[in-house]
Amino acid sequence: MSTIDDFRKLSDKEWFDLLVESTRTETVHGLRFPRFPANEIQAQFVGSSNEHALIEGLRFYEFFKAEAARAGNPLHAGARILDFGTGWGRYLRYFWKDVAESGLHGVDIDPVIIETCRSLGIPGNLEQIEPLGRLPYADASMDVILAYSVFTHLPENVHRHWMNEFKRVTRPGAIVAMTIEPRRFLEFVAGLKDQQLESAWHIGLQRFSDYAIAMLPAYDAGQFVYLPTGGGDFRDATVYGDAVCPISFFEANWAPEFTVRAHVDDPARFWQAALVLQKV
Ligand SMILES: C[S@@+](CC[C@H](N)C(=O)[O-])C[C@H]1O[C@@H](n2cnc3c(N)ncnc32)[C@H](O)[C@@H]1O
């Protein structure tokens, strides 16, 4: 049998190939990989499953690593990294190659998916948190926080709550990498008005098309826009929906503790916009 230490020198692409293989078979090159939940559960959390979900993950994982290195804080084996809103542990599977298991942390408000992660064998320390709770970490203890497709769902009060927790638990120089909904998301919702739709997701958004049209000027003036669409079990509309937060909001509110290091709004690269912040 192999251990994860035998795989640490692989390139990110080579590791991705093994992760894809692990969707089909649990042991790959003698290493036991974490298992995957059923396709429907994967898709419920990330909109796709197996190789497709991993490809989307690879893009952001590579982007994050390049930006962390550029910011002078490259990911290393002794880092402490938090995957905030980990879902079924897509990103913890990637970081398993780079960071010692004792440095891997994942939290989610969904107790069922946290229990699922544990039973699948996701590496690292997994904890359930409350939507407006406290992170179970000491002040200035984290080198990295990743939040992929999480702040895209948080209303302003919940966003501000976690912003303050991130300010508390990050070390100077720490990197926070997240996705945010760009302006084109509001345009997309506005464009759903009066259309015949089939997807339940689109129908849920269509209820807000008039609101999206009305809020475009407010967004352009720097206002946070929240559509209270809700997200099923453990994610009612008071804590979870669709959030469109302008970059100026980050520059005004995450400062002075954080500075914006990178902001990529390019649908050819990422479906949502990618944002990298660094703790001063
Ligand atoms: C769209 S999924 C993305 C999952 C994962 N980040 C990924 O990309 O594979 C959003 C996740 O964030 C979690 N979540 C929502 N609100 C949260 C909060 N306030 N704190 C932590 N997790 C939250 C949800 O339960 C869900 O697992």
The ligand as an ORCA input file, in Angstrom:
! r2SCAN-3c Opt
* xyz 0 1
  C     -22.565     25.544     -3.894
  S     -21.945     24.582     -2.558
  C     -20.200     24.558     -2.896
  C     -19.461     23.423     -2.209
  C     -17.937     23.449     -2.311
  N     -17.385     24.735     -1.893
  C     -17.456     23.117     -3.712
  O     -17.264     24.052     -4.498
  O     -17.303     21.950     -4.023
  C     -22.104     25.733     -1.201
  C     -21.764     25.096      0.145
  O     -21.681     26.119      1.153
  C     -22.351     25.683      2.314
  N     -22.740     26.873      3.096
  C     -23.756     27.689      2.868
  N     -23.799     28.698      3.771
  C     -22.736     28.493      4.574
  C     -22.216     29.192      5.702
  N     -22.810     30.293      6.189
  N     -21.119     28.705      6.283
  C     -20.516     27.587      5.800
  N     -20.977     26.886      4.753
  C     -22.066     27.335      4.144
  C     -23.507     24.863      1.783
  O     -24.091     24.023      2.754
  C     -22.823     24.110      0.637
  O     -22.204     22.936      1.069
*
